[in-house]
Amino acid sequence: MKEDASREVQRNLRRVQYEGSDQNGRLIINFRDINHIMRSLYEGKGSQKRILIVLLETGKITQRVLTERLGIQPGSASEVLAKLEHAGLIAREASSEDRRTTDVSLTEKGREQAMEALAFRQERHTQMFSCLSEQEKDQLLGLLEKVCRDWKKRYGETVEKKDRKRSEKKR
C-alpha cells in the first residue's frame, strides 16, 4: 500500500516536471525514460542472454574480445561466464594459439537457448516500434542518427575520459 502511494507520488512529480519543462527538458526526460525502459528490458550490459547471442553471432571468441564487445569489466564477465559454464551453456578452454588466452564457445544447449533468445529479441524489437508507421520509423531513425553523430562529435572525448576513469577505479 505504501509502495503504491509512493509510486503515485513519483508519477505525479514526473508529470509536473514534464509539463513544466521546455521542449529540450521534455526531450531529455523522454531520453531518460527510454534509457530506463531499455535497461530494464535488456537486464543491463552483462545479460546472460546477450552473451549467448553474441557467441551465436561470432562463434568461438576469446574472453577478452567478448568482454570488450559487451563493454563490461573482465571481473564481471568472469562471474557471468562462470554461471553460464556451470549451467552447461558455454565452454571455456585455453586457446590452442596462446595458452594464456581463454576461448569461449556455446555448447549445444547454449546454442538452443541463444536461438530462443535471439528470436525473442527480434520479436521484442518489432513490438517496441509497432506504434510507428514505416515512414515514422524512417523519420525517427534519421533524427536519432543526426543527434547521435552530433553528440559523438561534441561529447565523445568527455565520455571516453569518464569511461577510462571508471575502468581504472574498478581495477
N, C-alpha and C positions, 0 to 999 in steps of 0.2 A: 504494500500500500504506500509506504513512504517512498519507495523507489519510483512508483508510478507518478507520484506528485512531483518528485524531483525531475523526472524526465519531462513532465508537462511544463515545469518552470523553465527548463533548458530550451524546450521547443519555442516557448513564448519569447524568451530572451533572444534566441536566434532570429525569430521572425521580426522582432522590433529592430534588432541590429541591421537586418537585411533591408527592411523598409526604410530605415533611417540613413542608409548608405547611399553614396553617389554611385554612378554607373561602374566606376573602377572598383569600388568597395564590393558591389554585388558580384562582379566578375571574380574577385578574389575569394569571396565566400563560396561561390559555386565551385571554383577550382579546389578549394579546401574540402568541400563536401564530396566531390568526385574522388579526390585522393583518399579520403576516409573509406568510402564505399569500395574502391578498388583494393585497398589494403585489406579490408575485411573479406572481400570475395576471394582474394588470392593468397591469404594467410601469410603475408609478408614475403620478403625476398627469398628466404630459405625453405620454402614449402617443399615437402617431400614429393608432392605430385609434380611440381615444377622441375625438380631434379630428374625425376623419371622421364618427363617429356624431353628435357634437354638430352639425356642419354639416348632416348629413342631417336632423336633427330641426328645426333652426332656419332653414335656407335661408341666404341671404346675410346676413352678420353683420359688424360692424366687428371689426377685430383686437383693439381694446381690450376690447370686450364679450366676445369669445371668450376672451381671456386671463383676464378676471375670472371668467367662468363656470367655467373649468377650474381656477382657483385657482393659476395659475402666474405666474412673473415675466415681464414683457414681453420681456426678453432671451432667456429660454428659449423662449418662444413663437415669437419671430422665427426662431430657429435651427431649430426643428422645422417651422415653416411653410415655410421655405426648402427643406428636404428634400422636403416634400410637393409643393411647387410644381415643384421640379426633376424629381420623379418623374411629373409630369403629373396629380397627383391633385386639386390645388386651383388656383384662380386668385386672384391678388391684384391689385386695381386701386384707384386713388384714387377716393374716394367722389364721386358726382356732386353730393351736397349740400354736402360740405365737403372740399376738395382736400387738407387736412392729415390726413384720416382715410383709412385703408385698409380696403376691403371685402374679405372673404374668402368664396369660394364653392367648391363642389365642381365639378369637371369631370365629364363623363360617366364617365370611367374611375374617378374618385374616388367617384362615386355608386355604381357597381357594387361597389367594394371596401367602401364603407361599409355597403351592404346585406348583404354577406357577413359583415362584422364584427359587425353587429347580430344577425344570425341565430345566429352563433357565440356571442355574449354571452348571448343568450336561452337557448340550449341549455345553456351552462355554468351559468347561474343555476338551471335545472331540475336539473342534475346535483348542484350544490352542496348542495341541500336534499333530495335524493332519499332520504336516510336517515331523514327525518322524515315522519310522517303529517300530514294536513291539520290535525288537532287540535293536534299538537305544534308545527307552524309557527305557528298562531294563538297558542299559549301563548308561544312564544319571541318572536314579534313584540310581543306585549303587554308582556312583561318588558323587552325591549330598548328599547321606546319609553318605558317608565317610567324606566329608568335614564338614557336619553338626555335626557329632559326635566329630570330632577334634576341631572344633570351640567352641562347648559347653564345652569341657574339658579345652581348652586353655583360653577362654574368658568369660565363663559362669558367674563367680563371678563378674567380672568387669561390665558386662551387668546388673546383678541383682542389684548391688550397684547403678548404674545410674538410673535404673527403680525406686528404692526406693527413691532416691533423687528427681526425677521428681514427684513422688506421694506426697512426703512431701511438695514440693513447691506449688502444686495445692490445698492443703488443706487450 
